[in-house]
């Protein structure tokens, strides 16, 4: 695979991460002010992990863009 196809693949994965993050936040918000607020805390932690992953992909995308 070349840099262009890798860039396309990573862009798709980045979009999926962005959508997953939004969905995760929606679920967390439903539990934020309930007796089960610990669920929101766990999901907030998962959100931070997804945001970190998205940022790493962004860095890789910038690096790949320089190769093209």
N, C-alpha and C positions, 0 to 999 in steps of 0.2 A: 504494500500500500504506500502511496505517496503522501506527501504533506497535505495536499488538497483534500484527499479522501479522509485522512485522519482528522483534519479540521472539520469537515462535514460531520463525521461521526461524533466528535466531541461536542460540536454545537448541538446535535440532537440530544446527547446525554445531558448537556447543560440545561436544555429546555425541560427535559423530564425531571431533573432535580428541582428546577424552579417550580414546576407544577406540583411536585410531591411536597415541597416545602409549604406551599400555599395550602394544600389540602391538610397537611399535618397541623398547621396553625389553626385552621378552621375547627378541627377536632379538639385541639387543646383549648380553644376558646369556649367550647361547650362545657368544659369541666373546670374552668378557671375559678369560678365562684361557687363551687358545689362542695359537698362533703367529700368528694373524690378529687379534690384539687391536687393531690399528689400525682394524679395522672397527667395533669397539665404540666407539672414540673418535669416529669419524665419526657413528655413530648417536647417541651422547651429545650431540653438537653439534646434531643434528637434533632431538633431544628438547627441548633448551633452546629452540630456535626454536618448537616446538609449544606449550611451556608459556608462552612469551611471547605467542604468538597467543591462547591460551586466556585469559590474563589481560586482554588488550586486549578480547576479546569480553565478558568479565565486566564490565569497565568500561562498555562500550556497553550491555549489558543493564541495568545499574543506571540509566544515564541514560535509557534508554527506559522503564523502570518508572516513573520520575518524571513522564514525559509522559502516562501513562495516567490 
